[in-house]
Structure formats: structure tokens, C-alpha cells
Amino acid sequence: MADPMRLRVLKALTAVIAGVTPANGYTSDLSPYADEGGTMRSRVARGKVQFGTEPLPLVSILDHPDTGDTMMGSGGRPVAKSEWLLLVQGWAVDDFDHPTDPAHVLAADVITAIARERAKRTDVLGQGARVMEIHIGQPIVRPAMQGLSDAACFFLTLRVEMAEDLNNPFA
């Protein structure tokens, strides 16, 4: 069964962010790692808010909790232009003297990867003209805080403008 368009966008965005590796010219390394059993695991996840013993850095892509105006389409038209808010969160290994510095670097690398993808303009995230624009918000970097995060992290809001077929979300 085919994935709905929004899931295809999320998978494509995951692949873009997973491309943040030194081999691709970035400072941060989000390349896959082998877990305790030798299984290769991604450092970029969708819909994950808690991590266990995974090695840092890690990134997760989530629907933003503040969706704003969630209305899609009007007047019974089957195709709607929508703005989808996403939240990208990343965790980095703390620096002893300046704990948030690595999270700033990771955020900058993720922003660069997304900006390079959006510069394609005619086939953003491999969705043809359906993804019209990705707006990148300002990163918020926070130190480790008990009860919130064991490591420095960043939050980044993305707003994805896209055309959706409301009669067929799989189109």
C-alpha cells in the first residue's frame, strides 16, 4: 500500500536530515550506528520524543503541538493549499565548558541540509510541485535540564507549504 503524502514528506525530510554527515561536508554525524545486537539504527526518527541509551547525536521530526489554523481547503474544492507545522528536535553530546555549543552546531547543520533541499524549488523532497516551500524557523537551543533532557538540545520549527488532494491523501 502506498504511503499518504504527508508520510512521504516526512520520510523524505528524514532522509535529508540523515544526510548530515562529515562525508557530506557537515560537522555533525547523523550516520546510522550499530546497536548492542549489531542492528543498524538511524539517528533520525519520526514521531519519537523519548530515547533510551542511543548514542548522541539524535534528531526527531514531530508534528508541531501548536498547529495554528488547521483548516484545509474551502468551498468543497478537492485540492487545498495547506501549511503543515513540524517540530524538529535534536540532541547533542554536551561540551564540558560550553554545554550548548554542540547543539548549536547540530542545529546549524540540520538547517543547512533543509535549506539545500528547499533550494531545489521544482522538486522539493521529491514531491514535484506538491511541496511549494519549506519555511525554516529560528533554532532554540537549551542545555540539559533535569526532567526535560539529559543532553543539550535544539528545537526548530518548519512550516511546509503544500498542495494536497483532500479526496485522496495518498495521491
C-alpha positions in Angstrom: 0.0 0.0 0.0 1.2 3.5 -0.9 2.0 6.0 1.9 -0.1 9.1 2.3 1.5 12.3 1.0 2.3 13.6 4.5 4.2 10.4 5.4 6.1 10.6 2.1 7.1 14.2 3.0 8.2 13.0 6.5 10.2 10.1 5.1 11.9 12.4 2.6 12.7 15.0 5.3 14.1 12.2 7.4 16.5 11.2 4.5 17.6 14.8 4.0 18.5 15.2 7.7 20.1 11.8 7.8 22.4 13.1 5.1 24.1 15.3 7.7 27.5 13.5 7.9 31.1 14.6 7.7 31.3 12.7 4.3 28.7 15.1 3.0 30.6 18.2 4.3 28.9 18.7 7.6 30.4 18.9 11.1 27.8 16.7 12.8 27.5 13.0 12.2 23.9 11.6 11.9 25.0 8.5 10.1 23.5 5.2 11.2 25.0 3.3 14.2 25.1 -0.3 15.2 23.1 -1.1 18.4 24.1 -3.7 21.0 22.9 -6.5 18.8 24.6 -5.2 15.7 21.5 -3.9 14.1 21.9 -0.7 12.1 19.8 2.1 13.6 19.0 5.6 12.2 19.9 8.7 14.2 17.0 10.5 12.7 13.5 9.4 13.8 9.9 10.4 13.1 7.5 10.7 16.0 9.9 9.8 18.7 10.1 12.0 21.9 12.0 9.7 24.2 15.2 7.9 23.6 16.9 5.3 25.7 20.6 4.5 25.5 21.0 5.5 21.9 24.3 7.3 21.2 24.1 11.0 20.5 23.6 13.0 18.3 20.0 12.2 17.5 17.2 14.1 15.7 13.4 13.6 15.8 10.7 15.0 13.5 7.3 15.6 15.0 4.1 17.3 14.2 4.2 20.7 16.0 1.9 20.8 19.0 0.7 24.3 18.1 -1.0 23.6 14.7 -2.4 27.1 14.4 -5.2 27.2 11.8 -5.8 23.6 10.9 -8.4 24.2 8.2 -7.5 22.7 4.8 -9.4 23.8 1.7 -12.7 25.7 1.3 -15.8 25.6 -0.7 -15.7 21.9 -1.4 -12.6 22.1 -3.6 -10.7 18.8 -3.6 -7.2 20.4 -3.8 -6.1 22.6 -0.9 -3.0 24.6 -0.1 -2.1 23.8 3.4 0.6 24.9 5.8 1.9 22.0 8.0 3.8 22.8 11.1 6.6 20.4 12.1 9.0 20.4 15.0 12.5 19.1 14.6 14.3 18.4 17.8 17.9 17.3 18.1 20.2 16.2 21.0 24.0 16.6 21.0 26.8 15.4 23.3 27.4 18.2 25.8 30.7 20.1 25.8 32.1 20.3 29.3 32.9 24.0 29.3 30.1 25.2 26.9 27.4 22.6 27.1 25.2 24.0 24.3 27.9 24.6 21.7 27.5 21.1 20.0 23.7 21.6 19.9 24.2 24.9 18.1 26.4 23.1 15.6 23.9 20.3 15.1 21.1 22.8 14.6 23.1 24.7 12.0 23.9 21.5 10.1 20.3 20.4 10.1 19.2 23.9 8.9 21.8 23.8 6.1 20.6 20.4 4.9 17.0 21.6 4.8 17.9 24.8 3.1 19.8 23.0 0.4 16.8 20.7 -0.2 14.4 23.6 -0.4 16.7 25.4 -2.9 15.7 22.8 -5.4 12.4 24.7 -5.8 11.0 22.4 -8.5 11.1 19.0 -6.7 11.4 19.8 -3.0 11.5 16.5 -1.0 10.9 14.5 -4.2 7.2 15.6 -4.3 7.2 17.5 -7.5 5.2 20.8 -7.3 3.2 19.5 -4.4 5.7 20.8 -1.8 5.9 24.5 -2.6 8.1 25.9 0.2 9.7 25.0 3.5 9.9 27.9 5.9 12.7 27.4 8.5 12.2 28.9 11.9 14.9 30.1 14.3 16.5 27.3 16.3 16.1 27.4 20.1 19.0 25.7 21.9 18.7 24.6 25.5 21.1 23.0 28.0 20.4 19.7 29.7 17.7 20.2 32.3 16.5 17.6 34.8 13.1 16.3 33.9 13.4 17.7 30.3 16.5 16.4 28.7 19.8 14.7 29.7 21.7 16.5 27.0 21.8 19.9 25.3 19.1 20.0 22.6 17.6 22.3 19.9 14.1 22.8 18.7 13.4 24.0 15.2 10.0 24.8 13.7 9.4 24.1 10.0 6.3 25.2 8.0 5.8 23.1 4.9 3.5 24.7 2.3 2.0 22.1 0.1 -0.9 21.3 -2.2 -3.0 18.3 -1.1 -5.7 16.3 -2.7 -8.3 16.1 0.1 -10.2 13.4 -1.8 -7.1 11.2 -1.9 -4.5 11.9 0.7 -2.4 9.0 -0.8 -2.1 10.9 -4.2 
